[in-house]
Amino acid sequence: MTAAWLMVMIGTVGFLAAPLAAKAQQAGKVSRIGVFHVGDHIPPGLPALREGLEAMGYEEGKNRQLDFRNLANEAAASRTAREFVAARLDVIVAFGNPTVRAAKAVTSEIPIVMVHVTDPVAQGFVKTLARPAGNVTGFVFFAVSPAKHMELFKEMVPRLRRVLVLVDPRDPATQSQLGEIREAAETLRLKLTEREATEQADLERVFGSIKHGDFDGIVSASINLQLKFTAPLIRLSSGKRLPLASYRKESVQQGALFSYAPDVAAVGRRTAAFVDKILKGTQPADLPVEQPSTFELVINLKTAKALGLAIPPSVLARADEVIQ
C-alpha cells in the first residue's frame, strides 16, 4: 500500500468518524435547565413540564439536569436568577411575573421561557406576542381579564354588592388589573373598597379590621398576592365567611369559591415543547408567545354551602368541575 493510498484511507475514516463522534457527543450532552417560581405553592404546571420533557427523551440524571427553586419573594428570585446566569444554564423557565422580571434583568443571552404571566407586552417582557424579539418567549396564563372574573363572581353570588379589593402597590401588574376591576364594578354596580397589602402581616391587619356585613366578597388586583399568599388568603377569607375569587383550580380545591383559568397541565406540556425546540437550536425570538385556548370553570360547592351561598343552577351547569 502506497503512502498516498494510506493518506486517502485515513482521510476517509476521519471523514466518516466525524459525524459519528458529533452524534455521540450530542447524545452525551446534559441539558441544564433552571426553573423558578415565587409563591407559597409549587406551580401547578411543573409536573406536566417534567413529564413532557421525559416523554421527549430528557431523562433526569442522564441527559437532563433540572434545578427547581420555589422562592418566597422577588428578592430571592433576583439572587436565584444571578446564580442561574453564573452557572451558564441552557434554558431558564420562569413561572410567574416576578421570576421573569428577575431573569430578564440579568441576562439577554440565556433563553427564558415564561409561564403563568400576565400581559407580557405591557410588562415589557416581549415586544409583541407574534414577534417576541430578544431572549424571552413563552405563555400567557392570566389571559382571562379581571372583568370576566368579576362578571362570574356576580353571577355566582347574586347578592354581591360590596367587594374588598386587595392591592399590592409594589406589583407592576396591579394598575392594569385594578383598572379593569374598577370598570367592571361600574358596569355591574358594585361598590369597591381597596386595601393595600404587600406582606402577610398586611393581609392579617386588613382582615382583622373587617366587621360583619362590611363586604360580600373578596378579589385580588395583584397577582403577587395570589402567588405568595394562597393559603393565608383562603384561611383569612374563610374565617370572615367571605367568598374568595381565585385564578387557579388548585386554590379552589383548597377552599376558594371559584376559578376560571386555563388548563395548567396543558400549559406545562407546551412549555416542555418550547424548551425542547430551544435546546435543539430554535431562538426564543422565533417562537411566538402563546395564549391559552381553553379555560376551566371550577366551583367549590362545599365552600359555597359553608358560606350560606346558593350557586344558581345555570352557573353550576356551565362548570367544568364542581367540588362537592
C-alpha angles and dihedrals in degrees: 000000000000123000089245093056090046091055091049091051092048090049092049093049090048091049092051094043095053098072091041090054090047091052091048090050091049091049090051095048117116113215109218115208127181116204125183142169139179115223149081092267140051109262108258092227094060099085091050090049091053092046092047093052090047090053089053092055101264104134120189111243093016113057099345133065112184117186110195122189125184108198138195101222147353093271089061089046090055092052091048092049090055090050091051091051093047089052089053094227121191096232137005119210111199118196110202137359097286095058094043090053091048095049096043090051093060107035138037093171111051109077114250123203110197121206133184096013134148122233101335093192093054089045091053095241094124136012096233134343093246094044109026096177120195124040100310131092135138142104140332107221103171092059092137109090120236086239090063090052090051091051091051091046091054091048091049095046107033091182090059108131110133117049129188110218116199114212130191105197090197094060108095090207093058101087097055091045092047092049091057092046091052092050092048091048091054091051093045093042094239125155113227128204112192120206125181123230133163105161132037090256088060090054091049089052094048094049091043089061095053116109126199110279096019095112143014098204147356134234133171122227090191123074090200092065092051092048099045102036108032096135097042091049091053092045095047096045091047090050090056091043092239126140115243124208112216138191100223140045095237091063090053090052087055095051112286113131100239148336135200108198146130123280100269094200090058090050090050092053092049089050089057089053091052091049090050092052092049093048087053092054108273113139118233089233088064094055112079115222110257129221123204117261100195130051134191126219108208122184128188103216091179090060091046092054092047089054093046093248124146108207109214112252090233090062095044089052090059095049119113090204132015117195109212 
